[in-house]
Amino acid sequence: MDLPSGKRIYFASDFHLGIPDRETSIARERRICNWLDSIRDDAFQLFLVGDLFDAWFEYKRVVPKGYTRFLGKLAELSDAGLHIEAFTGNHDLWMRGYFSEELGIPVHHEPIERTFNGKKFVIAHGDGLGPGDHGYKLLKGVLRNKVSQWLYRRIHPDTGVGMAEWFSRLGPKHGVEEDPFLGPEKEWLVQYSLERLKQEHIDYFIFGHRHIAIEYPLPQNSLYVNLGDWIKYDSYAVFDGEHLKLQFYKGK
C-alpha cells in the first residue's frame, strides 16, 4: 500500500488509562485526545499498540466504566474515515468485540506485518515475544484460555473488574522511575527482531510494552522502535512514506 501525498501513519502505545488515580488518568486522557485531534488532518492510519488501559475486561454486555473521552474520540475519528487498528497488551489482553463492533476498530492479539511504500513493518505490543519471561508466557496462556475467560465472566462485574485492577497494580510502577535500555543481549524484543531478520528482511520493528522511547539500529538497515508511553514520554512514532521517527507531544 502506498501513502497518499501528505499523509502519515501514526503509532502509539501504553496509555495505561486508569492509573495511578482518576484525576491523573483523566488529565492524561485529555492530553491523548488533544494529540489525536492534532494528527487527524494528515493521518492516513493509526495503530494503537497495546496497553491502552491499565486494566480492561469485557463481559458480554458490560465494559469497564470510564474512558468516555478517549472512546468517544476514537469513534469520532473512525466515523470520519480514519483507519484505526488496535492491539491487546498484557494489561488489556481480555479485549473482545467491543472495539470492532462499537468503534469499527479491529483488534490484533498477535504480531502483524504490513507494507507501506515498499517498507515492511512488524507491529506488536511485544509481551511474551523473544526468549525469557517464561513465567509470564505460561500465565498469558492461562489468561487467554477460553475456559479461564468463561469462568472469570461468571464473577459479577463489580468484583471482576475490581480484581483485574488490583492485579494490574501489583505489576511494575512505570511512572515511578526510568526503564533503562538493557542492551541488545538482554532486550528480548531486540532478540526477537534479530531472529526475524534471519528469516526475512523487515525495515521496521515497532513495539510497545517496554516503556522506553528508543530507536535502535539493527543489521540490514532495519530499525527497532519502542514507542515509549504516555506516562513519562507522551511519545509516538510517525511514518511519512520514507522515514519513521519517534516524536514527543508537547501539547496539553
Long-range contacts (C-beta under 8 A, 24 or more apart in sequence): 1-114, 1-115, 1-116, 1-117, 2-116, 2-117, 2-241, 3-44, 3-116, 3-117, 3-239, 3-240, 3-241, 4-44, 6-42, 7-42, 7-43, 7-44, 7-241, 8-39, 8-42, 8-43, 8-44, 8-238, 8-239, 8-240, 8-241, 9-43, 9-44, 9-45, 9-46, 9-47, 9-116, 9-238, 9-239, 10-39, 10-43, 10-45, 10-46, 10-47, 10-236, 10-237, 10-238, 11-46, 11-47, 11-49, 11-123, 11-206, 11-225, 11-227, 11-236, 11-237, 11-238, 11-239, 12-46, 12-47, 12-48, 12-49, 12-227, 12-230, 12-235, 12-236, 12-237, 13-48, 13-49, 13-50, 13-51, 13-52, 13-87, 13-89, 13-125, 13-207, 13-208, 13-209, 13-227, 13-228, 13-229, 14-49, 14-50, 14-51, 14-89, 14-174, 14-208, 14-209, 14-211, 14-227, 14-228, 14-229, 14-230, 14-231, 15-51, 15-52, 15-53, 15-70, 15-229, 15-230, 16-51, 16-52, 16-53, 16-54, 16-91, 16-174, 16-229, 16-230, 16-231, 17-52, 17-53, 17-54, 17-66, 17-67, 17-70, 18-53, 18-54, 18-55, 18-66, 18-67, 18-165, 18-168, 19-54, 19-168, 19-169, 19-175, 20-175, 22-66, 25-66, 26-69, 28-230, 28-231, 29-67, 29-69, 29-70, 30-69, 30-252, 31-230, 31-234, 31-249, 31-251, 31-252, 32-70, 32-73, 32-230, 33-69, 33-70, 33-73, 34-251, 34-252, 35-234, 35-236, 35-249, 35-251, 36-73, 36-74, 36-77, 37-73, 38-249, 38-251, 40-77, 40-80, 40-82, 43-77, 43-82, 44-83, 45-82, 45-83, 45-84, 45-85, 46-77, 46-82, 46-83, 46-84, 46-85, 47-84, 47-85, 47-86, 47-87, 47-123, 47-206, 48-84, 48-85, 48-86, 48-87, 48-105, 49-87, 49-89, 49-123, 49-124, 49-125, 49-206, 49-207, 49-208, 49-227, 50-86, 50-87, 50-88, 50-89, 50-90, 50-92, 50-124, 50-125, 50-126, 50-127, 50-208, 50-209, 51-89, 51-90, 51-91, 51-92, 51-125, 51-208, 51-209, 52-86, 52-89, 52-92, 53-91, 53-92, 54-91, 54-165, 54-168, 54-169, 55-91, 55-92, 55-161, 55-164, 55-165, 55-167, 55-168, 56-91, 56-92, 56-94, 56-95, 56-164, 57-94, 57-152, 57-160, 57-161, 57-164, 58-94, 58-95, 58-96, 58-97, 58-98, 59-153, 59-157, 59-160, 60-153, 62-157, 63-98, 64-161, 65-161, 71-103, 74-103, 74-105, 75-102, 75-103, 78-103, 78-104, 78-105, 79-104, 85-112, 87-123, 87-124, 87-125, 87-208, 88-125, 89-125, 89-127, 89-208, 89-209, 90-125, 90-127, 90-128, 90-136, 90-140, 90-209, 91-168, 91-171, 93-127, 93-140, 93-143, 93-144, 94-143, 94-149, 94-152, 94-164, 109-144, 113-202, 116-239, 116-241, 117-241, 117-242, 119-203, 119-204, 119-239, 119-244, 120-200, 120-201, 120-202, 120-203, 120-204, 121-202, 121-203, 121-204, 121-205, 121-206, 122-193, 122-196, 122-202, 122-204, 122-205, 122-206, 123-206, 123-207, 124-206, 124-207, 125-207, 125-208, 125-209, 126-189, 126-192, 126-207, 126-208, 126-209, 126-210, 126-226, 127-209, 129-188, 129-189, 129-192, 129-207, 130-188, 130-189, 130-190, 130-191, 130-192, 130-195, 131-188, 131-191, 131-192, 132-188, 133-188, 174-211, 174-229, 174-231, 174-232, 175-231, 175-232, 178-232, 179-210, 179-211, 179-212, 180-212, 181-212, 181-214, 181-216, 184-216, 189-224, 189-226, 190-216, 190-218, 190-224, 193-218, 193-222, 193-224, 194-218, 194-219, 197-222, 204-239, 204-244, 206-237, 206-244, 213-246, 213-248, 214-246, 215-245, 215-246
